[in-house]
Amino acid sequence: MFAIPETTPTAGKMEARKELRLHRADEERIKAAAAATGLQEADFIRQAALLRAQEVEQRMSLSILPTEAFEAFRKAVEAPGKVVPGLARAAEASKGLLKDAD
């Protein structure tokens, strides 16, 4: 048996249904891989899709910068703020015009 990473499936009744079309060769690969891991094909496919979704979610939440760019960003964030007169006046003039959504 092969060790594969696992995700925690969502608890509760599975109500959504998906169908997919595969080339025969892909179907055979999936069958063999599912058998090698001791999973039913549907569980294997579901787990593979959830792992891929998790990977995409993680990548969407990361920002990767080269060291020099990160240091420049950090320096800019940590620098004291500057008052921009026109912007400060516009902010003051707009007070009360906008409200947060409920």
Buried (B, 14 or more C-beta within 10 A) or exposed (E): EEEBEEBEEEEEEEEEEEEEEEEEEEEEEBEEBBEEBEBEEEEBBBBBEBBEEEEEEEEEEEEEEEEEEEEEEEEEEEEEEEEEEEEEEEEEEEEEEEEEEE
